[in-house]
């Protein structure tokens, strides 16, 4: 069985019936949306989604930094006067 990665869960029918009540019940937590008792989607609060996107961007930037650090031997040393 697939793991549910949210403190709250609801069926698609519940979501369709009264989405506002579902959001209020979850009190800002992520909600797993289930179809035939299997998670098919996660309803994530906007603030939490924005934090996830920031972390993903930081991770991607970190990968670029690491790649460029590995290419450091290709760098040409210059002074400010050379510029």
PDB file of N, CA, C and O in Angstrom:
ATOM      1  N   UNK A   1       0.841  -1.187   0.000  1.00  0.00           N
ATOM      2  CA  UNK A   1       0.000   0.000   0.000  1.00  0.00           C
ATOM      3  C   UNK A   1       0.884   1.248   0.000  1.00  0.00           C
ATOM      4  O   UNK A   1       1.940   1.280   0.631  1.00  0.00           O
ATOM      5  N   UNK A   2       0.430   2.266  -0.718  1.00  0.00           N
ATOM      6  CA  UNK A   2       1.177   3.511  -0.849  1.00  0.00           C
ATOM      7  C   UNK A   2       1.067   4.341   0.438  1.00  0.00           C
ATOM      8  O   UNK A   2      -0.009   4.453   1.025  1.00  0.00           O
ATOM      9  N   UNK A   3       2.181   4.911   0.858  1.00  0.00           N
ATOM     10  CA  UNK A   3       2.227   5.711   2.080  1.00  0.00           C
ATOM     11  C   UNK A   3       1.540   7.060   1.861  1.00  0.00           C
ATOM     12  O   UNK A   3       1.690   7.672   0.803  1.00  0.00           O
ATOM     13  N   UNK A   4       0.792   7.517   2.854  1.00  0.00           N
ATOM     14  CA  UNK A   4       0.143   8.830   2.806  1.00  0.00           C
ATOM     15  C   UNK A   4       1.025   9.808   3.571  1.00  0.00           C
ATOM     16  O   UNK A   4       1.270   9.633   4.765  1.00  0.00           O
ATOM     17  N   UNK A   5       1.496  10.828   2.881  1.00  0.00           N
ATOM     18  CA  UNK A   5       2.464  11.766   3.448  1.00  0.00           C
ATOM     19  C   UNK A   5       1.815  13.081   3.881  1.00  0.00           C
ATOM     20  O   UNK A   5       2.304  14.163   3.557  1.00  0.00           O
ATOM     21  N   UNK A   6       0.723  12.972   4.607  1.00  0.00           N
ATOM     22  CA  UNK A   6       0.034  14.169   5.106  1.00  0.00           C
ATOM     23  C   UNK A   6      -0.714  13.813   6.389  1.00  0.00           C
ATOM     24  O   UNK A   6      -1.158  12.678   6.564  1.00  0.00           O
ATOM     25  N   UNK A   7      -0.848  14.791   7.283  1.00  0.00           N
ATOM     26  CA  UNK A   7      -1.564  14.509   8.536  1.00  0.00           C
ATOM     27  C   UNK A   7      -3.078  14.374   8.347  1.00  0.00           C
ATOM     28  O   UNK A   7      -3.755  13.812   9.207  1.00  0.00           O
ATOM     29  N   UNK A   8      -3.615  14.881   7.236  1.00  0.00           N
ATOM     30  CA  UNK A   8      -5.045  14.795   6.957  1.00  0.00           C
ATOM     31  C   UNK A   8      -5.249  14.151   5.595  1.00  0.00           C
ATOM     32  O   UNK A   8      -4.394  14.248   4.714  1.00  0.00           O
ATOM     33  N   UNK A   9      -6.385  13.496   5.434  1.00  0.00           N
ATOM     34  CA  UNK A   9      -6.737  12.927   4.133  1.00  0.00           C
ATOM     35  C   UNK A   9      -8.223  13.093   3.902  1.00  0.00           C
ATOM     36  O   UNK A   9      -9.006  13.202   4.845  1.00  0.00           O
ATOM     37  N   UNK A  10      -8.602  13.110   2.629  1.00  0.00           N
ATOM     38  CA  UNK A  10     -10.005  13.243   2.251  1.00  0.00           C
ATOM     39  C   UNK A  10     -10.180  12.631   0.873  1.00  0.00           C
ATOM     40  O   UNK A  10      -9.246  12.573   0.074  1.00  0.00           O
ATOM     41  N   UNK A  11     -11.387  12.180   0.615  1.00  0.00           N
ATOM     42  CA  UNK A  11     -11.687  11.633  -0.708  1.00  0.00           C
ATOM     43  C   UNK A  11     -11.919  12.784  -1.687  1.00  0.00           C
ATOM     44  O   UNK A  11     -12.146  13.927  -1.291  1.00  0.00           O
ATOM     45  N   UNK A  12     -11.856  12.452  -2.957  1.00  0.00           N
ATOM     46  CA  UNK A  12     -12.149  13.453  -3.986  1.00  0.00           C
ATOM     47  C   UNK A  12     -13.587  13.945  -3.818  1.00  0.00           C
ATOM     48  O   UNK A  12     -13.869  15.125  -4.022  1.00  0.00           O
ATOM     49  N   UNK A  13     -14.489  13.045  -3.449  1.00  0.00           N
ATOM     50  CA  UNK A  13     -15.895  13.427  -3.233  1.00  0.00           C
ATOM     51  C   UNK A  13     -16.021  14.467  -2.130  1.00  0.00           C
ATOM     52  O   UNK A  13     -16.770  15.434  -2.268  1.00  0.00           O
ATOM     53  N   UNK A  14     -15.288  14.272  -1.032  1.00  0.00           N
ATOM     54  CA  UNK A  14     -15.310  15.257   0.066  1.00  0.00           C
ATOM     55  C   UNK A  14     -14.794  16.603  -0.408  1.00  0.00           C
ATOM     56  O   UNK A  14     -15.342  17.649  -0.061  1.00  0.00           O
ATOM     57  N   UNK A  15     -13.737  16.566  -1.202  1.00  0.00           N
ATOM     58  CA  UNK A  15     -13.150  17.802  -1.714  1.00  0.00           C
ATOM     59  C   UNK A  15     -14.153  18.542  -2.593  1.00  0.00           C
ATOM     60  O   UNK A  15     -14.298  19.759  -2.482  1.00  0.00           O
ATOM     61  N   UNK A  16     -14.844  17.812  -3.466  1.00  0.00           N
ATOM     62  CA  UNK A  16     -15.835  18.422  -4.343  1.00  0.00           C
ATOM     63  C   UNK A  16     -17.019  18.980  -3.554  1.00  0.00           C
ATOM     64  O   UNK A  16     -17.537  20.050  -3.873  1.00  0.00           O
ATOM     65  N   UNK A  17     -17.440  18.252  -2.530  1.00  0.00           N
ATOM     66  CA  UNK A  17     -18.634  18.618  -1.769  1.00  0.00           C
ATOM     67  C   UNK A  17     -18.455  19.937  -1.030  1.00  0.00           C
ATOM     68  O   UNK A  17     -19.310  20.818  -1.118  1.00  0.00           O
ATOM     69  N   UNK A  18     -17.351  20.079  -0.303  1.00  0.00           N
ATOM     70  CA  UNK A  18     -17.166  21.279   0.511  1.00  0.00           C
ATOM     71  C   UNK A  18     -15.673  21.555   0.729  1.00  0.00           C
ATOM     72  O   UNK A  18     -15.135  21.242   1.791  1.00  0.00           O
ATOM     73  N   UNK A  19     -15.009  22.137  -0.266  1.00  0.00           N
ATOM     74  CA  UNK A  19     -13.566  22.376  -0.133  1.00  0.00           C
ATOM     75  C   UNK A  19     -13.202  23.315   1.012  1.00  0.00           C
ATOM     76  O   UNK A  19     -12.173  23.125   1.661  1.00  0.00           O
ATOM     77  N   UNK A  20     -14.020  24.314   1.266  1.00  0.00           N
ATOM     78  CA  UNK A  20     -13.723  25.267   2.338  1.00  0.00           C
ATOM     79  C   UNK A  20     -13.743  24.584   3.704  1.00  0.00           C
ATOM     80  O   UNK A  20     -12.865  24.828   4.532  1.00  0.00           O
ATOM     81  N   UNK A  21     -14.726  23.743   3.942  1.00  0.00           N
ATOM     82  CA  UNK A  21     -14.804  23.017   5.218  1.00  0.00           C
ATOM     83  C   UNK A  21     -13.597  22.111   5.388  1.00  0.00           C
ATOM     84  O   UNK A  21     -13.064  21.981   6.490  1.00  0.00           O
ATOM     85  N   UNK A  22     -13.165  21.485   4.301  1.00  0.00           N
ATOM     86  CA  UNK A  22     -11.996  20.608   4.348  1.00  0.00           C
ATOM     87  C   UNK A  22     -10.739  21.393   4.713  1.00  0.00           C
ATOM     88  O   UNK A  22      -9.946  20.954   5.546  1.00  0.00           O
ATOM     89  N   UNK A  23     -10.561  22.553   4.086  1.00  0.00           N
ATOM     90  CA  UNK A  23      -9.402  23.393   4.398  1.00  0.00           C
ATOM     91  C   UNK A  23      -9.440  23.867   5.848  1.00  0.00           C
ATOM     92  O   UNK A  23      -8.411  23.884   6.523  1.00  0.00           O
ATOM     93  N   UNK A  24     -10.609  24.248   6.324  1.00  0.00           N
ATOM     94  CA  UNK A  24     -10.739  24.694   7.720  1.00  0.00           C
ATOM     95  C   UNK A  24     -10.422  23.560   8.688  1.00  0.00           C
ATOM     96  O   UNK A  24      -9.763  23.776   9.706  1.00  0.00           O
ATOM     97  N   UNK A  25     -10.885  22.363   8.378  1.00  0.00           N
ATOM     98  CA  UNK A  25     -10.638  21.205   9.237  1.00  0.00           C
ATOM     99  C   UNK A  25      -9.143  20.898   9.334  1.00  0.00           C
ATOM    100  O   UNK A  25      -8.654  20.513  10.396  1.00  0.00           O
ATOM    101  N   UNK A  26      -8.422  21.068   8.230  1.00  0.00           N
ATOM    102  CA  UNK A  26      -6.987  20.765   8.206  1.00  0.00           C
ATOM    103  C   UNK A  26      -6.153  21.834   8.909  1.00  0.00           C
ATOM    104  O   UNK A  26      -4.996  21.584   9.245  1.00  0.00           O
ATOM    105  N   UNK A  27      -6.712  23.002   9.135  1.00  0.00           N
ATOM    106  CA  UNK A  27      -6.029  24.093   9.850  1.00  0.00           C
ATOM    107  C   UNK A  27      -4.636  24.394   9.302  1.00  0.00           C
ATOM    108  O   UNK A  27      -3.680  24.517  10.067  1.00  0.00           O
ATOM    109  N   UNK A  28      -4.523  24.511   7.988  1.00  0.00           N
ATOM    110  CA  UNK A  28      -3.257  24.887   7.373  1.00  0.00           C
ATOM    111  C   UNK A  28      -2.288  23.748   7.123  1.00  0.00           C
ATOM    112  O   UNK A  28      -1.162  23.988   6.687  1.00  0.00           O
ATOM    113  N   UNK A  29      -2.691  22.530   7.383  1.00  0.00           N
ATOM    114  CA  UNK A  29      -1.837  21.370   7.129  1.00  0.00           C
ATOM    115  C   UNK A  29      -2.099  20.822   5.730  1.00  0.00           C
ATOM    116  O   UNK A  29      -3.126  21.119   5.119  1.00  0.00           O
ATOM    117  N   UNK A  30      -1.180  20.035   5.240  1.00  0.00           N
ATOM    118  CA  UNK A  30      -1.343  19.388   3.943  1.00  0.00           C
ATOM    119  C   UNK A  30      -2.425  18.313   4.027  1.00  0.00           C
ATOM    120  O   UNK A  30      -2.565  17.623   5.036  1.00  0.00           O
ATOM    121  N   UNK A  31      -3.183  18.191   2.941  1.00  0.00           N
ATOM    122  CA  UNK A  31      -4.259  17.202   2.873  1.00  0.00           C
ATOM    123  C   UNK A  31      -3.973  16.250   1.717  1.00  0.00           C
ATOM    124  O   UNK A  31      -3.761  16.688   0.587  1.00  0.00           O
ATOM    125  N   UNK A  32      -3.968  14.967   1.996  1.00  0.00           N
ATOM    126  CA  UNK A  32      -3.841  13.961   0.944  1.00  0.00           C
ATOM    127  C   UNK A  32      -5.226  13.738   0.351  1.00  0.00           C
ATOM    128  O   UNK A  32      -6.179  13.461   1.079  1.00  0.00           O
ATOM    129  N   UNK A  33      -5.337  13.857  -0.966  1.00  0.00           N
ATOM    130  CA  UNK A  33      -6.603  13.611  -1.642  1.00  0.00           C
ATOM    131  C   UNK A  33      -6.569  12.177  -2.160  1.00  0.00           C
ATOM    132  O   UNK A  33      -5.683  11.798  -2.927  1.00  0.00           O
ATOM    133  N   UNK A  34      -7.549  11.390  -1.726  1.00  0.00           N
ATOM    134  CA  UNK A  34      -7.555   9.961  -2.026  1.00  0.00           C
ATOM    135  C   UNK A  34      -8.582   9.603  -3.093  1.00  0.00           C
ATOM    136  O   UNK A  34      -9.670  10.175  -3.152  1.00  0.00           O
ATOM    137  N   UNK A  35      -8.212   8.652  -3.924  1.00  0.00           N
ATOM    138  CA  UNK A  35      -9.113   8.072  -4.904  1.00  0.00           C
ATOM    139  C   UNK A  35      -9.016   6.564  -4.727  1.00  0.00           C
ATOM    140  O   UNK A  35      -7.956   5.981  -4.956  1.00  0.00           O
ATOM    141  N   UNK A  36     -10.087   5.940  -4.331  1.00  0.00           N
ATOM    142  CA  UNK A  36     -10.091   4.501  -4.014  1.00  0.00           C
ATOM    143  C   UNK A  36      -9.040   4.192  -2.952  1.00  0.00           C
ATOM    144  O   UNK A  36      -8.308   3.207  -3.052  1.00  0.00           O
ATOM    145  N   UNK A  37      -8.978   5.045  -1.937  1.00  0.00           N
ATOM    146  CA  UNK A  37      -8.075   4.912  -0.784  1.00  0.00           C
ATOM    147  C   UNK A  37      -6.591   4.990  -1.134  1.00  0.00           C
ATOM    148  O   UNK A  37      -5.746   4.555  -0.352  1.00  0.00           O
ATOM    149  N   UNK A  38      -6.274   5.536  -2.292  1.00  0.00           N
ATOM    150  CA  UNK A  38      -4.876   5.758  -2.677  1.00  0.00           C
ATOM    151  C   UNK A  38      -4.663   7.248  -2.902  1.00  0.00           C
ATOM    152  O   UNK A  38      -5.509   7.905  -3.508  1.00  0.00           O
ATOM    153  N   UNK A  39      -3.543   7.796  -2.423  1.00  0.00           N
ATOM    154  CA  UNK A  39      -3.293   9.222  -2.640  1.00  0.00           C
ATOM    155  C   UNK A  39      -3.098   9.519  -4.134  1.00  0.00           C
ATOM    156  O   UNK A  39      -2.271   8.901  -4.804  1.00  0.00           O
ATOM    157  N   UNK A  40      -3.877  10.476  -4.629  1.00  0.00           N
ATOM    158  CA  UNK A  40      -3.752  10.889  -6.029  1.00  0.00           C
ATOM    159  C   UNK A  40      -3.252  12.323  -6.146  1.00  0.00           C
ATOM    160  O   UNK A  40      -2.774  12.739  -7.202  1.00  0.00           O
ATOM    161  N   UNK A  41      -3.366  13.079  -5.050  1.00  0.00           N
ATOM    162  CA  UNK A  41      -2.892  14.465  -5.050  1.00  0.00           C
ATOM    163  C   UNK A  41      -2.716  14.919  -3.608  1.00  0.00           C
ATOM    164  O   UNK A  41      -3.240  14.315  -2.672  1.00  0.00           O
ATOM    165  N   UNK A  42      -1.969  15.993  -3.460  1.00  0.00           N
ATOM    166  CA  UNK A  42      -1.813  16.621  -2.148  1.00  0.00           C
ATOM    167  C   UNK A  42      -2.232  18.073  -2.272  1.00  0.00           C
ATOM    168  O   UNK A  42      -1.815  18.777  -3.191  1.00  0.00           O
ATOM    169  N   UNK A  43      -3.049  18.506  -1.351  1.00  0.00           N
ATOM    170  CA  UNK A  43      -3.485  19.890  -1.282  1.00  0.00           C
ATOM    171  C   UNK A  43      -2.597  20.573  -0.248  1.00  0.00           C
ATOM    172  O   UNK A  43      -2.698  20.320   0.953  1.00  0.00           O
ATOM    173  N   UNK A  44      -1.728  21.442  -0.747  1.00  0.00           N
ATOM    174  CA  UNK A  44      -0.709  22.072   0.096  1.00  0.00           C
ATOM    175  C   UNK A  44      -1.040  23.556   0.256  1.00  0.00           C
ATOM    176  O   UNK A  44      -1.302  24.234  -0.738  1.00  0.00           O
ATOM    177  N   UNK A  45      -1.034  24.072   1.489  1.00  0.00           N
ATOM    178  CA  UNK A  45      -1.283  25.503   1.690  1.00  0.00           C
ATOM    179  C   UNK A  45      -0.273  26.351   0.904  1.00  0.00           C
ATOM    180  O   UNK A  45       0.884  25.964   0.739  1.00  0.00           O
ATOM    181  N   UNK A  46      -0.727  27.501   0.429  1.00  0.00           N
ATOM    182  CA  UNK A  46       0.101  28.368  -0.409  1.00  0.00           C
ATOM    183  C   UNK A  46       1.435  28.717   0.251  1.00  0.00           C
ATOM    184  O   UNK A  46       2.476  28.674  -0.405  1.00  0.00           O
ATOM    185  N   UNK A  47       1.417  29.058   1.527  1.00  0.00           N
ATOM    186  CA  UNK A  47       2.653  29.430   2.226  1.00  0.00           C
ATOM    187  C   UNK A  47       3.650  28.277   2.230  1.00  0.00           C
ATOM    188  O   UNK A  47       4.844  28.480   2.010  1.00  0.00           O
ATOM    189  N   UNK A  48       3.159  27.074   2.478  1.00  0.00           N
ATOM    190  CA  UNK A  48       4.022  25.897   2.500  1.00  0.00           C
ATOM    191  C   UNK A  48       4.573  25.610   1.099  1.00  0.00           C
ATOM    192  O   UNK A  48       5.737  25.236   0.953  1.00  0.00           O
ATOM    193  N   UNK A  49       3.743  25.783   0.081  1.00  0.00           N
ATOM    194  CA  UNK A  49       4.180  25.577  -1.305  1.00  0.00           C
ATOM    195  C   UNK A  49       5.291  26.571  -1.669  1.00  0.00           C
ATOM    196  O   UNK A  49       6.284  26.196  -2.292  1.00  0.00           O
ATOM    197  N   UNK A  50       5.120  27.828  -1.279  1.00  0.00           N
ATOM    198  CA  UNK A  50       6.132  28.844  -1.555  1.00  0.00           C
ATOM    199  C   UNK A  50       7.454  28.493  -0.882  1.00  0.00           C
ATOM    200  O   UNK A  50       8.516  28.670  -1.477  1.00  0.00           O
ATOM    201  N   UNK A  51       7.399  27.996   0.357  1.00  0.00           N
ATOM    202  CA  UNK A  51       8.623  27.574   1.052  1.00  0.00           C
ATOM    203  C   UNK A  51       9.299  26.412   0.320  1.00  0.00           C
ATOM    204  O   UNK A  51      10.522  26.383   0.182  1.00  0.00           O
ATOM    205  N   UNK A  52       8.494  25.459  -0.145  1.00  0.00           N
ATOM    206  CA  UNK A  52       9.047  24.329  -0.898  1.00  0.00           C
ATOM    207  C   UNK A  52       9.731  24.801  -2.177  1.00  0.00           C
ATOM    208  O   UNK A  52      10.802  24.305  -2.529  1.00  0.00           O
ATOM    209  N   UNK A  53       9.119  25.753  -2.869  1.00  0.00           N
ATOM    210  CA  UNK A  53       9.709  26.268  -4.106  1.00  0.00           C
ATOM    211  C   UNK A  53      11.015  27.015  -3.816  1.00  0.00           C
ATOM    212  O   UNK A  53      11.971  26.916  -4.585  1.00  0.00           O
ATOM    213  N   UNK A  54      11.054  27.762  -2.710  1.00  0.00           N
ATOM    214  CA  UNK A  54      12.295  28.442  -2.319  1.00  0.00           C
ATOM    215  C   UNK A  54      13.401  27.434  -2.028  1.00  0.00           C
ATOM    216  O   UNK A  54      14.545  27.628  -2.440  1.00  0.00           O
ATOM    217  N   UNK A  55      13.060  26.356  -1.317  1.00  0.00           N
ATOM    218  CA  UNK A  55      14.059  25.329  -1.001  1.00  0.00           C
ATOM    219  C   UNK A  55      14.539  24.628  -2.261  1.00  0.00           C
ATOM    220  O   UNK A  55      15.723  24.320  -2.392  1.00  0.00           O
ATOM    221  N   UNK A  56      13.629  24.379  -3.178  1.00  0.00           N
ATOM    222  CA  UNK A  56      14.011  23.743  -4.439  1.00  0.00           C
ATOM    223  C   UNK A  56      14.948  24.643  -5.235  1.00  0.00           C
ATOM    224  O   UNK A  56      15.927  24.172  -5.814  1.00  0.00           O
ATOM    225  N   UNK A  57      14.647  25.935  -5.262  1.00  0.00           N
ATOM    226  CA  UNK A  57      15.512  26.886  -5.955  1.00  0.00           C
ATOM    227  C   UNK A  57      16.900  26.931  -5.300  1.00  0.00           C
ATOM    228  O   UNK A  57      17.915  26.941  -5.995  1.00  0.00           O
ATOM    229  N   UNK A  58      16.940  26.958  -3.966  1.00  0.00           N
ATOM    230  CA  UNK A  58      18.218  26.946  -3.254  1.00  0.00           C
ATOM    231  C   UNK A  58      19.018  25.684  -3.583  1.00  0.00           C
ATOM    232  O   UNK A  58      20.233  25.741  -3.773  1.00  0.00           O
ATOM    233  N   UNK A  59      18.329  24.554  -3.646  1.00  0.00           N
ATOM    234  CA  UNK A  59      18.986  23.284  -3.981  1.00  0.00           C
ATOM    235  C   UNK A  59      19.591  23.343  -5.390  1.00  0.00           C
ATOM    236  O   UNK A  59      20.733  22.936  -5.603  1.00  0.00           O
ATOM    237  N   UNK A  60      18.813  23.852  -6.339  1.00  0.00           N
ATOM    238  CA  UNK A  60      19.304  23.962  -7.720  1.00  0.00           C
ATOM    239  C   UNK A  60      20.499  24.915  -7.806  1.00  0.00           C
ATOM    240  O   UNK A  60      21.465  24.638  -8.515  1.00  0.00           O
ATOM    241  N   UNK A  61      20.433  26.032  -7.086  1.00  0.00           N
ATOM    242  CA  UNK A  61      21.562  26.966  -7.074  1.00  0.00           C
ATOM    243  C   UNK A  61      22.791  26.325  -6.439  1.00  0.00           C
ATOM    244  O   UNK A  61      23.914  26.549  -6.891  1.00  0.00           O
ATOM    245  N   UNK A  62      22.583  25.530  -5.395  1.00  0.00           N
ATOM    246  CA  UNK A  62      23.690  24.815  -4.757  1.00  0.00           C
ATOM    247  C   UNK A  62      24.367  23.850  -5.716  1.00  0.00           C
ATOM    248  O   UNK A  62      25.591  23.717  -5.710  1.00  0.00           O
ATOM    249  N   UNK A  63      23.572  23.176  -6.542  1.00  0.00           N
ATOM    250  CA  UNK A  63      24.145  22.267  -7.546  1.00  0.00           C
ATOM    251  C   UNK A  63      25.010  23.036  -8.537  1.00  0.00           C
ATOM    252  O   UNK A  63      26.080  22.566  -8.924  1.00  0.00           O
ATOM    253  N   UNK A  64      24.549  24.222  -8.949  1.00  0.00           N
ATOM    254  CA  UNK A  64      25.327  25.047  -9.879  1.00  0.00           C
ATOM    255  C   UNK A  64      26.636  25.479  -9.233  1.00  0.00           C
ATOM    256  O   UNK A  64      27.687  25.439  -9.873  1.00  0.00           O
ATOM    257  N   UNK A  65      26.579  25.889  -7.974  1.00  0.00           N
ATOM    258  CA  UNK A  65      27.796  26.295  -7.253  1.00  0.00           C
ATOM    259  C   UNK A  65      28.790  25.145  -7.200  1.00  0.00           C
ATOM    260  O   UNK A  65      29.978  25.334  -7.460  1.00  0.00           O
ATOM    261  N   UNK A  66      28.303  23.946  -6.860  1.00  0.00           N
ATOM    262  CA  UNK A  66      29.190  22.781  -6.781  1.00  0.00           C
ATOM    263  C   UNK A  66      29.812  22.442  -8.130  1.00  0.00           C
ATOM    264  O   UNK A  66      30.989  22.086  -8.201  1.00  0.00           O
ATOM    265  N   UNK A  67      29.030  22.550  -9.194  1.00  0.00           N
ATOM    266  CA  UNK A  67      29.561  22.284 -10.537  1.00  0.00           C
ATOM    267  C   UNK A  67      30.651  23.293 -10.893  1.00  0.00           C
ATOM    268  O   UNK A  67      31.686  22.934 -11.454  1.00  0.00           O
ATOM    269  N   UNK A  68      30.409  24.534 -10.565  1.00  0.00           N
ATOM    270  CA  UNK A  68      31.386  25.579 -10.897  1.00  0.00           C
ATOM    271  C   UNK A  68      32.632  25.483 -10.021  1.00  0.00           C
ATOM    272  O   UNK A  68      33.732  25.816 -10.462  1.00  0.00           O
ATOM    273  N   UNK A  69      32.458  25.027  -8.771  1.00  0.00           N
ATOM    274  CA  UNK A  69      33.622  24.812  -7.908  1.00  0.00           C
ATOM    275  C   UNK A  69      34.522  23.733  -8.505  1.00  0.00           C
ATOM    276  O   UNK A  69      35.747  23.815  -8.424  1.00  0.00           O
ATOM    277  N   UNK A  70      33.902  22.734  -9.098  1.00  0.00           N
ATOM    278  CA  UNK A  70      34.672  21.651  -9.700  1.00  0.00           C
ATOM    279  C   UNK A  70      35.435  22.140 -10.929  1.00  0.00           C
ATOM    280  O   UNK A  70      36.432  21.531 -11.317  1.00  0.00           O
ATOM    281  N   UNK A  71      34.981  23.227 -11.544  1.00  0.00           N
ATOM    282  CA  UNK A  71      35.636  23.780 -12.728  1.00  0.00           C
ATOM    283  C   UNK A  71      36.608  24.906 -12.372  1.00  0.00           C
ATOM    284  O   UNK A  71      37.113  25.598 -13.256  1.00  0.00           O
ATOM    285  N   UNK A  72      36.863  25.085 -11.091  1.00  0.00           N
ATOM    286  CA  UNK A  72      37.697  26.198 -10.636  1.00  0.00           C
ATOM    287  C   UNK A  72      39.081  26.184 -11.277  1.00  0.00           C
ATOM    288  O   UNK A  72      39.672  27.240 -11.505  1.00  0.00           O
ATOM    289  N   UNK A  73      39.596  24.999 -11.567  1.00  0.00           N
ATOM    290  CA  UNK A  73      40.925  24.900 -12.173  1.00  0.00           C
ATOM    291  C   UNK A  73      40.973  25.544 -13.558  1.00  0.00           C
ATOM    292  O   UNK A  73      42.058  25.840 -14.057  1.00  0.00           O
ATOM    293  N   UNK A  74      39.831  25.763 -14.180  1.00  0.00           N
ATOM    294  CA  UNK A  74      39.766  26.396 -15.500  1.00  0.00           C
ATOM    295  C   UNK A  74      39.784  27.926 -15.423  1.00  0.00           C
ATOM    296  O   UNK A  74      39.937  28.600 -16.442  1.00  0.00           O
ATOM    297  N   UNK A  75      39.629  28.465 -14.218  1.00  0.00           N
ATOM    298  CA  UNK A  75      39.542  29.910 -14.047  1.00  0.00           C
ATOM    299  C   UNK A  75      40.886  30.577 -14.337  1.00  0.00           C
ATOM    300  O   UNK A  75      41.952  30.001 -14.120  1.00  0.00           O
ATOM    301  N   UNK A  76      40.798  31.795 -14.829  1.00  0.00           N
ATOM    302  CA  UNK A  76      41.984  32.599 -15.112  1.00  0.00           C
ATOM    303  C   UNK A  76      42.047  33.700 -14.069  1.00  0.00           C
ATOM    304  O   UNK A  76      41.092  34.458 -13.897  1.00  0.00           O
ATOM    305  N   UNK A  77      43.169  33.785 -13.375  1.00  0.00           N
ATOM    306  CA  UNK A  77      43.310  34.784 -12.321  1.00  0.00           C
ATOM    307  C   UNK A  77      43.627  36.141 -12.937  1.00  0.00           C
ATOM    308  O   UNK A  77      44.505  36.273 -13.790  1.00  0.00           O
ATOM    309  N   UNK A  78      42.877  37.153 -12.473  1.00  0.00           N
ATOM    310  CA  UNK A  78      43.101  38.525 -12.934  1.00  0.00           C
ATOM    311  C   UNK A  78      43.077  39.462 -11.749  1.00  0.00           C
ATOM    312  O   UNK A  78      42.549  39.118 -10.691  1.00  0.00           O
ATOM    313  N   UNK A  79      43.638  40.629 -11.914  1.00  0.00           N
ATOM    314  CA  UNK A  79      43.576  41.668 -10.879  1.00  0.00           C
ATOM    315  C   UNK A  79      42.568  42.711 -11.317  1.00  0.00           C
ATOM    316  O   UNK A  79      42.124  42.703 -12.465  1.00  0.00           O
ATOM    317  N   UNK A  80      42.202  43.609 -10.416  1.00  0.00           N
ATOM    318  CA  UNK A  80      41.278  44.677 -10.784  1.00  0.00           C
ATOM    319  C   UNK A  80      41.886  45.587 -11.853  1.00  0.00           C
ATOM    320  O   UNK A  80      41.170  46.122 -12.699  1.00  0.00           O
ATOM    321  N   UNK A  81      43.197  45.756 -11.811  1.00  0.00           N
ATOM    322  CA  UNK A  81      43.855  46.593 -12.808  1.00  0.00           C
ATOM    323  C   UNK A  81      43.741  45.985 -14.204  1.00  0.00           C
ATOM    324  O   UNK A  81      43.693  46.709 -15.198  1.00  0.00           O
ATOM    325  N   UNK A  82      43.697  44.654 -14.275  1.00  0.00           N
ATOM    326  CA  UNK A  82      43.563  43.990 -15.578  1.00  0.00           C
ATOM    327  C   UNK A  82      42.161  44.215 -16.182  1.00  0.00           C
ATOM    328  O   UNK A  82      41.972  44.132 -17.395  1.00  0.00           O
ATOM    329  N   UNK A  83      41.208  44.496 -15.321  1.00  0.00           N
ATOM    330  CA  UNK A  83      39.859  44.695 -15.814  1.00  0.00           C
ATOM    331  C   UNK A  83      39.713  46.090 -16.337  1.00  0.00           C
ATOM    332  O   UNK A  83      38.637  46.464 -16.804  1.00  0.00           O
TER     333      UNK A  83
END
